[in-house]
Amino acid sequence: SPGHQQAEHVLTAATMEFCGDSRLAKYFDVYLDCDYAENFLKWTSEESDWIEEAFVTYVGGEMNSNYEWMATNLLRSTSLFSTRPIIVMVTDSKYRPPSWWARTPNVIVYKMASGLTFPVSFNFNKIRSMIAARVIVGIQLDVDQLVAPGIDNVFRATRIQCTQKYPFPLMPVHWMSRDAELGEQFYEYRLQFWNRPHGMRWCHAHPTWTYWALLFLGNLLLKRYLVALAPDFVASVRTWGLSNLVPIDVVE
């Protein structure tokens, strides 16, 4: 479809500089786990391997770990309370999902090589999985989460808000205050490195996005990896020039 073709063009633009670096290109190699081929074909078409709307999570490490059991409960909740598939991105060469996951029609498993390690957090695999999943509209979930009835409404809201004129992922507001005072709960987590008025709350790192946000996400991951590879963790990178006075249109 035209929308899927446009998404592919955006993905290419978002990863061109990353994949053009011989040190980094391998980190975007993505493979379908063959046990999930039937599920994959259910949610894609002959014309496109993009999925219209999906949840995305990531996992790695030892089999039968606490993380695996948490992921299992997450998959169960999406089966119970959503009509959308969930993409599980395995982000190392060691982890093997339980075989019965493949019998759940809404589960698709992709595999990627391990990402950069120290000083890059394992959690940057979240960004890799969001980019590599090839979804038009996505909801990122960590394995320690569950979804509840009504979650599918978030896909429509994300489609409205994340556009070529606002090409950024959306994050839910955090319950915790940035401005706790001495004696209040979680005072130790107050924002200390910005002494001007705070314009927003802490956010949960569980973004929703459309393919328009891939440009920002690709740029974010590129910068983190380049700084990690540079001597003394210093690198020359470009940043987004944002202004409330200049409208954004990434197509232009």
Disulfide bonds with the S-S distance in Angstrom:
none
